[in-house]
Amino acid sequence: MAITIIAVLLFTHLCVAQKLEKQIVLPDYSKTLLLEGGVNLSVSVHEELYETHRAGIGINVRASMRISPKTELGIRGEYDYRFVRNISPDTTGTAIGRALHKNFSLFAIKPNVQFNLKRNWFLGLETGVGFAISDENNRIGLGFVPEYNGKAQFGSCSGLYLGKYFTAGTNQRKLGISLNLTNFVAKGHAENTLGLKFNYSFIK
């Protein structure tokens, strides 16, 4: 009789355990892909670039994977086009002088880490490489900045950003708006920009 009771208890325990196991499924964060993209609006904040090229507009795409409930590792591809302030003709007769009066582009690829905070706020850090192209001459890059001494195509690009996700009715994030401080560093000199990103989440 005792053996029968023990057998029934064990069988009941196994059934309950299996039921609970089906109900409590731990999320596999490594398989959670996130994809977002949108537009950038920024202004130069460093003295040198602020005097020549102030406003910029661009696009960005970020893919990431969750490694914990509050942490994501990802990579961002970004393109910015910055507009010259003084469009009057150059009088120096040099390529660098003409570049001071031409727009330029900046491409960047930046691995990043993002921390998702309470109430849909998020904080991120990123660093990678950048490639600058002047409309005057591809080889100049940001060489019109005096500290770069005539040529600065490649440099490191880093950023710090803080933002908030706005959700839809299903409580899934849809639109993220963030304030971004970014820089381009070459030859020991950094040029900084401050701007906003408006990103739509395609895969949540």
N, C-alpha and C positions, 0 to 999 in steps of 0.2 A: 504493500500500500504506500509506504514511504517513497519507494522508487517511482511509483506512478505519479505521486504528487510532485516530486522533484522534476520528473520528465515534463509534466505539464507546465511547471513554472519556467523551466528552461525554454520550452517551445514558445511560451507567451513572451518571455524576455527577448528572444530572437525576432519575433514578429514585430514587437514594438520598436526594437532597435532599427530594423530595416525600414519601418515606416518613417521614423525620425530622420534616418539617413537620406531618404528621398525628399523629405521636406526641407532639410537644412543642407543646401548646396553651396559650398564655398565658391565665390567667383574666381575665375581664372583670369587674373588681370593681364597676363601676358598675351591673351588673345583678344583684348579689347582695343580695337583700332579707332583712333580719332583723326578726323580730317577737317580742317577749317581753312578758310581763305577770305580775303577781302582787300580793302583799299587802305593806303597809308596817306596821311596828311602831316607834313612836318615843316619845321622852320629851323634854320641854322642858329646855333646859340654861341658858337665860338667866334671870337672877334674877327679872325681872318676871313673865314667863309661867310660870316654874316654880312660883311661889307661888300662881297661880290655876288654871292648866290644865296638868296634868303629862303624862298618858299620851294617846297618840293611835293610831288605827288607820286604815288606808286602802288604796287600790288604785292601781296605776300600770300604764301601757302605754307601751312604747317601740318605735318603729320606726326602723330605721337602714339605712345602706348602707355597704359597705366601699369605701374609697377607696385602700387599700393593704393588704398582708397583715396589718398590725398596727394599722390605724387605721379607725375608723368615725365617720361623721357621722350624727346622728339627732335625733329630737325625742321628748320624753316628755310625756305627759299624766298628771296626778296629782291624786288627791283624798284629803284627810285629814280625819278627824273627831276633834276633840280634846275630852277630857272634863274637866269642871270638878272641882276638888278639893273645894270647899265647896258643898254643895247646900242649905245652910240658906237660908231666905228673906232677901231683901235688906231692909235697914232704912233705906236712904238715900232711897228713894222716887223715884229717877231711873233713866232707861233705862240709863245707863252703869253705875250701881250694880247694877242687875238683871243686866246682861250679865256681871258678875263671877261670877255664880252660875249661868250657863248655858253649855252646850257651844257650840262653833263649828265651822264647816267652812272648809276652805281648798282652792281649786282652783288649779292651776298648769299652765302650758304652758312647757316649757323645752327649747330647742335644746341639743344637747350634742355633745361629742367624747369618744370612748372609745378608749383605747390598750390593746390586748390584749398582755399580757406573757407571759413564759415560764410553763409549767406551768399554763396556763388561768387565771392571775391577770389582773385587768383594773383599770384606773384611769380615772376619768372626771371631766369638768368640765361643768357645765351652768348656764345662766342664762336667765331669761325673766321672765314676769309672773305675778302671783298675784292672786286675788280672794277675799276673806274674807267670810263671812256668819255673824253671830251668831244663835243660836236666839232671842235676845231681840228683835233688830231688825236687819233686813237692811242698813240704812244705817250701822250702827255698825261692822261688821267687827271689827277689833281695837282699836277706840276705847277700850275699857276700860283699856288699857295707858296709864299717865299720860303717857308721851312722845308718844303719838299724839293727845292732847288731844281725845278724844271721837269721832273718826271716822278710820277707816283701812280702807277697803274694798280699794283697789288698792295694789299695791306690787310691787317687783321680788323675784323668787325665784331664788336661786342654790344650787348644791350641789357638793360634792366627795365622791366615793365610791371605795371600794376593795373589790374582791371577788374571788370565785373561781367558775369554772364547774365543775360536776361532770358528767362525761360518761357516756354509755351505752356499750354494747358496740361500736357502730359508730364510737366516738371523736367523735361529734357532741355538742355541748354541749346539755344538757337543763335543768339547774337551776342558776341563778346566785344566790349569796348574797352580799350586799354590806353594808358598813358605810357609812352616809351621814350627812354633816354638811350640814344645809340651813339657809337663813335666809329671812326675810321682812323686807324693808326698805322703810320709808315714813317720810317726813319726817325723814330723816337718822338714824333709829333702827332697829336690827336685832334681831329675835327669832330665836333659834337653836334647832334641834332636832337630836338625835342618835338614829339608829335603824338598823334592819335592813330590807332588802328581800329577799323570797324570790320570784324570778321564774322562770317556766317559759318555755323557748324554743319557740315554736310553729313558726317558720320559721328554719332554721339557714343 
